[in-house]
């Protein structure tokens, strides 16, 4: 069986967030939009109590590693184009 798991970490800075409520609104909007359009799972995994930083983990499972990696690269591209934050760095890991 050739199961491929792709994991994308997005480290972002949300400069306009003045509170955790502001941050959660921005993060939730991105999570909902990406999960709905890309068949991925998204969770905030670090900087939970910092209103200006967030690390999101995006996971995708498939049988074609190139497809999974390409789909996660598209998510990273979408994150870099999001005007609500600055993408500090990202990493794609294939398992």
Secondary structure, DSSP 8 states (H G I E B T S, - for coil): ---EEEEEEEEEE-TT--SHHHHHHHHHHHHHHHHHHH--EEEEEE-TT-TTEEEEEEEEEES-HHHHHHHHHHHHHHHHH-TTSEEEEEEEEE-
